[in-house]
Amino acid sequence: AQSVTQLDSHVSVSEGTPVLLRCNYSSSYSPSLFWYVQHPNKGLQLLLKYTSAATLVKGINGFEAEFKKSETSFHLTKPSAHMSDAAEYFCVVKILTGGGNKLTFGTGTQLKVEL
Amino acid sequence: KAGVTQTPRYLIKTRGQQVTLSCSPISGHRSVSWYQQTPGQGLQFLFEYFSETQRNKGNFPGRFSGRQFSNSRSEMNVSTLELGDSALYLCASSLVAETEAFFGQGTRLTVV
């Protein structure tokens, strides 16, 4: 079965410092992985996606993630945090099944950015 | 291009009632999925539709149902509402199964 595990439920950083949100995946074959962000009382916004084309994936708002097969990880990073980055982040794996698909979400990481 | 539109944004219902939520996907997208988000259970998959056919279903009771119309718009229905059905219901659309999913703002359902 395919799944993702987000290793931190809460991460707190200072504005201007790097962000690291950790995600490990479990999959019997090459997975499709995503990071989504959810601001309070909003829907989910796609940050970036990995679909085996390149291991380092660049997303929106300066975020990027690196797919590491040997470590089964897909950590999300950003060089310099901004106050507007404060939100909940979800690591997601897409499962192709029944001719269609479904997304399996991690439990989320709440990112707090302090002045 | 308009995004995924969910209506209504907020709903308050009484236990035992039924509710219908609506989702209009991005133009041209044929795959529509529904998810339930609660503080206790996180984000859980409800069902997925493609060309008016349900292709996948999550582990929810039969009180949860859905359908998709020929224009790809989708509705989900919850009958005999329970307090535990209070949640944010999110709809996502994608061009086809293999492409990324885009989410709507969600419908916040409160059951009292």
Interface residues (C-beta under 8 A of the other chain):
Chain A: S32 F34 Y36 N41 K42 G43 L44 Q45 L46 K49 F90 K94 L96 T97 G98 G99 G100 N101 K102 L103 T104 F105 T107 G108
Chain B: V4 Q6 S31 S33 Y35 G42 L43 Q44 F45 E48 F50 R55 N56 G58 L90 A92 S94 A97 E98 E100 A101 F102 F103 G104 Q105 G106 R108
